[in-house]
Amino acid sequence: MLKLSVLDQSPVRQGVTPRDALLETVELAKHVDALGYSRYWLAEHHSSPGLAGSAPEIMVARVAGETRHLRVGSGGVMLSHYSSLKVAEQFRMLETLYPGRIDLGIGRAPGSDQLTAIALQHGPGALGIEHFPNQIADLIGFLDNKMPADHPFARIRVMPMGETSPEVWLLGSSDQSAIFAAYFGCAFSFAHFINDEGGPEIMDAYRQRFRPSERLTAPQASIGVFVVCADTEAEARRLAASRDLWRLRQHQGVLAPFPPPEDALAYPYSPAELRVVEYHRRRQIVGDPEQAKQQLTTLAEVYGIDEVVVLTICHDFAARKRSYTLLAETLGLEKPA
């Protein structure tokens, strides 16, 4: 059976505050916890008025404390901005508080504009992206307190120590992240909602190059997919119009909260703008429950995976919750006792 998980970017809807968006994240997590979803990942974005999740490590703690069954994690921490030691400490702390329930997803994208990225990197010394593989190695070594004997930080012990360790996932939309995940023996989640070009081939490359590690003996993978599911296809498409306009504005450098569908449907798209909208639409699933089930199942088969991490954004929060409910019902998720 296909497993469903959630990626939450804590979207800020036009007319509500960032605080409202974060409280909606907590409410949505409790909602899907009761529906039988497997994981709940919190994203990291900076300097974006439309996305409130700038500190996933804080939201992971809150969401894990408010739920009972979900694995909760980052989707992901943009490791290039930070010290590997500090990230390891944060997630060892989370794992100690919620043993067996914490995922550490890491990414290499900036999650921001370049100026913000420079400001974020100032603390750990502004390491270039070419140091990213070393940061991964250090992070895993710190998490497990198993640094090579000749490593300059070999004597450091990351606290608090415990019997379990977070699952480590590499997140990405390119072959580079897949190669890193395979090399380090980590799980890999491909962001289909960002890039659908060559995705199945990238997933195959991950499996073929995977090197078993102490953490993971065989490849483990998922894909991230944008989905809006409603009782009818027409309603789903109406709801998805909000993200159509938001993505277009983002493409044009206009950063703003998510508009209501009425504004999006009334927007006078130029032919060039419509081409941009259509380009982004091809990477998303929008429809009624049967359409969503068929497309998700087909996509999972193409990628050869058994877990889909669902990203759903629309202006109506009740409709967003309803979308996750319909997916759980149509795909037969088993509700936890």
Summary of the structure (lengths in Angstrom):
residues: 337
radius of gyration: 19.5
end to end distance: 18.5
largest distance: 63.3
contacts: 1148
relative contact order: 0.15
helix: 46%
strand: 17%
